[in-house]
Amino acid sequence: MSNLLLHLGLGIGPDWVDWLVHPDAILLCLALEWGYLYAARELRPRLSDAGQLKRSQALLFHAGVLTLYLAGGTPLHDLGEEYLLSAHMVQHLLFTLVAAPLLLAGVPSWLWQALLRLPRVLPVARILTRPLFAFAQFNALILLTHLPATVDLALDVALFHFAIHGLLVVAAMLMWWPILSPLSELPRLSYPLQMAYLFLQSVLPSVMASFITFSDRVVYPFYAHAPRLWDGLDPMSDQQIAGGIMKLLGSIILWSFMGVAFFQWYRREEAESRGLPWDEVEHELDELGLTSRR
């Protein structure tokens, strides 16, 4: 029954190019959009200290929801679930390194602050968003979800697969918090520490990707026996492509954020060397949409 509710395919035909309707992805995305619009239109007027919802924030959030749908509701999902490990890796990259930072940056600070006012939320949030904890929990989950036994179970049990995807997005948002935090109560790292944090984050998955890429056997039994879509794309080739995606594309995204942190650090040092108050400079950059602080 859970398989029917969560991964109901309403396409016609067995080919992956038939666009299957995934109610789980559609309902999740609609729920996120409804919650966001409700907060902006109904909740914000009730909060005395709520600021404006910037258009850039709304666009980032909508882009994050769209990314979730692309990863979980399009043929990419069916490719990863039934045929290709490489498609599975693209899914996870979209969930953790694209959708998660977009969603985090798209939520305005006044909404986060309203959530933190709920009983016992702030003490728990302080623990969850500590850089060491955020880093450790995300990488531990990445490791656990890429173990062969976990992958095979997720591909066999739809509800478990859906839960893993949800956990990955939440864990990734916590991982990104020290980089993108909009709150002084739960501050982001300094720019040099942001670069060190992102560098380490780019190294650990690369080690795992190397094991997948250079293994002399097919790591995941499910994909060893999955139907082949194209001649020449055997399970070993698919696995090598998957490892390359995990290592190269992930590193490109993380190093891009490192570059942003470096240039913001450089601008700060330049402003301070000229005797300019950095807080005022950063506020002006923020108003122009030139910083990651939202």
N, C-alpha and C positions, 0 to 999 in steps of 0.2 A: 504493500500500500504506500509506504514512504517513497519507494522508487517511482510509483505512478505520480505522486503528488509533486515530487521534487525534480524529476528529470523526465517529464512526459514529453515524448517526441511526437509532434503533430505534423511532421513533414510527410511527403509521399515518396516512398522509395527508400532503398537501403544506402544510397550514395551519400557521402559526407557533404557533397555540394548542395543537397536538399536542405534548405534553411529550416531547421527544426525550431519549434517554439519551446522555450524553457520557462515555464511559469515561475520557477524559483527565482531566476534572474530578474524577470520582469517585476514580480511582486516586491523584491528587495529594493530595486531601483526606484519604483514608484513610492515605496514607504520612505526612503531617504529623501526624495524630492518633496513629498508631502510634509515630512517633519521639518525640512528646511524652510519651506514656504510658510508653514504654521508659525515657526519661530520668528520669521521676519515680519509677518503681518499681524499676528495675534499676540505673541509673547513680548516682542520688543516694546510696544506701547505701554506695557504694564511695568517695565523696568525703568526706574527713575534715572539710572546711570547708563542706560543703553545708548551707544553711539549709532551712527548711520551704518547701514549695510552697503558697503562699496560695491560698485558694479564689478570691479576686478575680483572681489571675493566670491560673488555669486557665479561668475564665469568659471573660476577655478573649481568651485564645488560641483557645478554642473558637468565640467570636464571630467572630474573624478568619478561621478556617477556613470557617465558615458563610458569611461574606461572599464569600470566594473562590468558593464553590460557587454562590451566588446570581448572581454575575457571570459565571461561566463554565460553569455546568451547567444553567441553567434557560432558559425561553423568551427571557429577556433576551439571552442569547448569540445565539440564532437571529435575533432582531430586528436586532441590531447587525451580524451577519455577512451577512444577506441583504436587509434592507429599509431600516433607518433609521440615519442618522448620529447622531441624538439618542440612540438606544439604545446605540450604540457609545461615545458620550461618557459615558453613565451607567456603563457597564462600566469604563472607564478611571478614573473618579472613585472607584468602589468599590474597585478594585484599589489605587490609590495613596493616597487620602486617608481610607479607612475600614479596609480589610483590613490594610494595612501598619502603621499605628500600633497596631492591636489586637494583631497578631502580635508586634510588638516589645515592647509593654508586657506581654504575656503570658508571655514567656520570663524565668524567674527569673535573678537575677544570678549565682548559683552555676553555672548552666549556661553562661552566656556566659564566665565565668572559666575553666571547664574547656576550652572551645573555644580560648581565648586561650593556654592552656598548650601547645597543639600546636606543633610546630616552625615557626618563622618566621611564625606567624599574627599575633602582637601587632604587629610592625613594619608589616606590611601593613595591619592594622586601623587603626593610627594614621593612616595616610595616607588610607584610604578614608573614615574618619569625621571628618576635619577639616571644619569647617563650609564653608569655601570650596569644597573638592573635592566634598563631598556635595551642596551646592547646585548647583554647575556641572554635575556629571554627570547629575543628575536632570533639570534643565531642558534640557540638550542632548538627552537621550533623548526627552523630551516633544516637542521640536521635530522631531527626526528621525522619530519615529513618527507624526507628524501631517502629514508631507509627502505630497502626493497620490500620488507614485510608491510610497512605502512602504505607504500604506494600501491601494492597489490590489493590491500584491504580497501583502500579508498576507491580504487577502480571497480571493486566488486560490490561495495555498499554505498549507495548514492547518498544516504543521509550523513554518513561519516565523511564522504568527499565534500559535501556542502559545508559541514562543520569545519573542516580543515581550511577551506577557502576563507570562511569568515574569521577564523582565528589568525590566519596569515595577515589579513588586512588590519585587524586590531593590533596585532603584535608589531606590524610595520609602522602604524601610526605612532605607537609608543617609541619605536626606534627612531623615528624622525623628530620626535618632540624636542630633544636637545638642540636640534638644528633650526626648527621652524616655530618654536614656542612664541605665542603672542602675549604671554602673561608674565608679569613681574613676580607673581606668586610662585610660578614654576618656570624659572628663567631658562633661556637657552644658554649654551656654552659660549665662552668668548671665541672670537674668530680663530685664533691659533688652535684652541682645543677642538673647535668644530672641524678643522682640517685634519687633525690627528684622529679624531673619532671617525670621520668618513674614510680616511685612509685604512684604518683597521677594518672597517666594515667592508671595504673592497677586497681586503686580503683573505679573510676567512672563507667566504663563499668560493673564492678562486681556488683554494686548496681542495674543497669538495669537488669543484668542477674539474680539477685536474685528475682526480681519481676516476671520475666518470669518463672523461675524454680519453685517457690513456689506459683504461682497463683493457685487458686482453680477452675479456668475455663480456657478454651482455649482462649488465648488472640487474636489470629488472625482468624477471621471467614473463610478466604479462606482455611486454613489448617484444620479447623474443618470439612470441607466437601470434602477435597481432597481424591482421591482414596487411599486405603490402599495397600501397597506393600507386607507386611508380616503380618501374624497373630501375634497378641500380641503387635504390634507396633501401638497402638491407638494414637489419636491426643495428649492426655495428656502426654503420655510417650515420644513421639517425641518432645514435647515442653520442657520437663524436660531435655532431652538429649541436645537440642539446648542451653538452659541456661547454662548447664554444659560446653559445648564447648566454649561458649562466655566467661565464667569466668575462667575456668581452663587452656585451651590451650592459650588463650590470655595472661593470667598472666605468664605462663611458658615462652613465648617468651619475654615479657617485662622484667621479672626478669632475664632472661639470658643476656639481654643487660645491666641490672643493674650490674650483676656480672662482665661483661667485663669492665664497667666504673670503678668499684671498684678496679680491679687489675691494670688497667692503672694508676689510682690515686696512688695506692700503689707503683708501679714502679717509678712513678715520685717522690714521697716523698723519696724513697730509693736513687734514683739518686742524688737528691738535698742534702740529708744528707751526701752523700759521696763527695760532692763538684763537681759532674759531671754536665755539662751544659745540662739541660733536652732537649732543642731544638735539640741538636746534637744527643742525645740518641733517641729521637722520630723520627728523620730523618732516623737513622739507622734501627729502628724497622719498619718504613714505607717501606724502601727499601726491607726488608725481608718479607713484607706482614703481619706483626704482629700487626698492628694498624688498626683502622677503618677509619683513615684519608686517603683519596684517592686523 
